[in-house]
Amino acid sequence: MDWSTKGIATQAVRAGQRRSEEREHSEALYMTASFLFDSAEHAAACFAGEAEGNVYSRYTNPTVAMFEERLAAMEGTEAAVGTASGMAAILSTCMGLLQAGDHIVASRSIFGSTSVLFNKYLHKFGVQVTYVTLTDMNDWAQAIRPETKLFFAETPSNPMNDVVDIRALAELAHQHDIWLAIDNCFCSPALQNPAALGADLVIHTTTKYIDGQGRALGGAVCGSKALIDEVVGFLRSAGPSMSPFNAWIFIKGLETLKLRMQAHCASALRLAQWLEAHPAVERVYYCGLPSHPGHELAKQQQRGFGGVLAFVVKGGAQGKDNAWHVMNETEFLSITANLGDAKTTITHPYTTTHARVSDEEKARAGIVPGMIRVSVGLEDIEDIIADLARGLDSLTL
Ligand SMILES: Cc1ncc(COP(=O)(O)O)c(C=O)c1O
């Protein structure tokens, strides 16, 4: 069956399924470390790559393969590979494709652990990184060196929702024989397909929207077969492979992804509009709002604006205390760093996700002490608003 011509919801439910002789309707969970051979000759042939078949779950596993095929269909890429976490996906991409002496140009607005991986660990092995402003195409162009191999960006960015023109960035990258990798965490394949806009690699933390219920860690890299084979080569030797159990969770997560993303987007927009009108709120960062600088671009390259927004509570020097007051006054919203969960989560970026970033960098990125990030969940939006209103309404400004 060629799923590439079907819609994304059909792909999410059907693509990649391999039924066993038991004729199970739902995808089977192959919870096994290794696989049996018919004979010593068969084992030798499988190990030599002369016969097709599973050998060991660090290499391949049928449940993981079902997840990979389904995700690749949804991202519109030739191939995909599952990894143990989103960070394992980024690490495996770099280890599979780069070597000492290579150079990465990355957006400044990337996940904190990704910067640590680049600055501390890739640096140890001779890979250099230059950081640029996500939305400034001149900055990207000027940072290119002869040894630049990879552009790396998240769009929309966390937590400011800045949006980069993926097509323009891919064109610039390809003029210089550079690969473009987009971390598609905020949108998921339901809202954005970077490969269709020219990205060579699409990276996921499946821990977020693809699971959607905060249960399991996982990641994935999608791209051409040639690039993914290089990533797989590293993964099967080094070991940060996806567990079959987690793959099964992500398969089930993909089935409801489109519906969930529509609900996340609708509620996030309602919350963003309410916050924008609240007298205790200085500014709201959500690319679904016409006031956001990335709104028009997001409308063009995304099928929805996503479920994560940030807002700044008024208060100047009192900003942090006021933000903490709003967070501490909530009754059921979860104070936790994860996002993309059915449960709404709230975070104080200044003292948590961005705590290790220097004050100067935080100021430059607009991460101020009064900021709160909300990953809007699937609870009733009226209840989410009421939970935030308790603290916002009781602030003395
Ligand atoms: C944008 C982004 N990329 C990558 C990661 C890393 O994913 P994981 O926690 O699955 O390793 C995260 C985690 O929060 C993230 O927000």
The ligand as a Gaussian input file, in Angstrom:
#p B3LYP/6-31G(d) Opt

LIG

0 1
 C       12.759000      21.511000      21.268000
 C       13.282000      20.324000      21.994000
 N       14.152000      19.520000      21.376000
 C       14.662000      18.433000      21.991000
 C       14.315000      18.122000      23.286000
 C       14.920000      16.920000      23.933000
 O       14.008000      15.873000      23.973000
 P       14.092000      14.691000      25.033000
 O       13.756000      15.271000      26.364000
 O       13.114000      13.698000      24.513000
 O       15.488000      14.179000      25.008000
 C       13.403000      18.924000      23.968000
 C       13.016000      18.586000      25.350000
 O       12.338000      19.324000      26.041000
 C       12.875000      20.062000      23.310000
 O       12.009000      20.886000      23.931000

